[in-house]
Each structure stands twice: as C-alpha cells, then as structure tokens.
Amino acid sequence: MLMRLVLIVILSVVAIFLVNYTGYTSIEYTWSNILYGTLIIILCIVIYKILVRFLRLFLFIVIVVPLALICFYYIYTYLTGAPPEFMQF
C-alpha cells in the first residue's frame, strides 16, 4: 500500500514535469500541487475501478441475458413446435 502511494506521488511529479515541459502552463513544484496531483490520480483510479465493474454488469445484461433468452426461445420452439406464449408481440 505504501509503495503504491509512493508510486502515485512520483507519477504526480512526473505529470507536473510533463505539463511544464510541453509549455501548456507553468506549475510550481510545491507540496500542495503534488498533493492535488496525487488526489486527482487516486480519484481517477477509483472512477476507473467503478466503471469497470459497471461495464461488466452492462455487458452481462446486454450480451449474455439476450443470448440466453434467444437460446431458450429456439430450444422451446424446437421441443414444443410452437413459440412461447409470453414472447409473442
């Protein structure tokens, strides 16, 4: 945990260096700027982890559930000779 935090702080310093190097703006190397950069990186990591979990759920709902229902429909239709009553529109 401590090593990850140290790497995030180093990444924050590197990000400040890259912003200064590209000339986009001039950011000083103060403790508050490094802290803000660290907090932004941690926030991005948390948002990424939340979105990945929701993406897995979304893909399950959009891909797996319809495929299972289609398979059920064709197997039921094959076995009984008529489509299920609740699926007719």
C-alpha positions in Angstrom: 0.0 0.0 0.0 2.8 2.4 0.9 4.7 1.5 -2.3 1.6 2.2 -4.4 1.2 5.6 -2.7 4.9 6.4 -3.3 4.5 5.5 -7.0 1.4 7.7 -7.3 3.3 10.6 -5.8 6.1 10.0 -8.2 3.6 9.9 -11.0 2.2 13.2 -9.9 5.6 14.8 -10.0 6.1 13.3 -13.5 2.8 14.7 -14.6 3.8 18.2 -13.3 7.1 17.9 -15.2 5.3 16.9 -18.4 2.9 19.8 -18.2 5.8 22.2 -17.6 7.8 20.6 -20.4 5.1 20.9 -23.0 4.6 24.5 -22.2 0.9 24.2 -21.6 1.2 26.1 -18.3 3.8 26.6 -15.6 3.1 24.7 -12.4 5.5 25.0 -9.5 6.7 22.0 -7.6 5.0 22.8 -4.2 3.7 20.2 -1.8 0.1 21.4 -2.4 0.4 20.9 -6.2 1.9 17.5 -5.7 -0.9 16.7 -3.2 -3.5 17.9 -5.7 -2.0 15.8 -8.4 -1.9 12.7 -6.2 -5.5 13.2 -5.2 -6.6 13.6 -8.8 -4.7 10.4 -9.8 -6.3 8.4 -6.9 -9.7 9.8 -7.9 -9.1 8.6 -11.5 -8.1 5.2 -10.3 -11.3 4.9 -8.1 -13.5 6.1 -11.0 -11.8 3.6 -13.4 -12.5 0.7 -11.0 -16.1 1.7 -10.6 -16.7 2.0 -14.3 -15.0 -1.4 -15.0 -17.4 -3.1 -12.6 -20.5 -1.4 -14.2 -19.1 -2.2 -17.6 -19.0 -5.9 -16.7 -22.6 -5.7 -15.4 -23.7 -3.8 -18.5 -22.1 -6.3 -20.9 -23.7 -9.2 -19.0 -27.1 -7.6 -19.3 -26.7 -6.6 -22.9 -25.0 -9.7 -24.3 -25.4 -12.7 -22.0 -29.0 -12.3 -21.0 -30.3 -11.8 -24.6 -28.3 -14.7 -25.8 -29.7 -16.9 -23.1 -33.2 -15.8 -23.9 -32.7 -16.5 -27.6 -31.3 -19.9 -26.9 -34.3 -20.6 -24.6 -36.7 -19.4 -27.4 -35.2 -21.7 -30.1 -34.9 -24.7 -27.8 -38.5 -24.3 -26.5 -39.8 -23.8 -30.1 -37.9 -26.9 -31.3 -39.1 -29.1 -28.5 -42.8 -28.0 -28.4 -43.3 -26.9 -32.1 -44.7 -23.5 -31.0 -43.1 -20.4 -29.7 -43.6 -19.5 -26.0 -46.8 -17.6 -25.4 -45.3 -14.8 -23.4 -42.9 -13.8 -26.2 -45.4 -13.1 -29.0 -45.9 -9.5 -29.8 
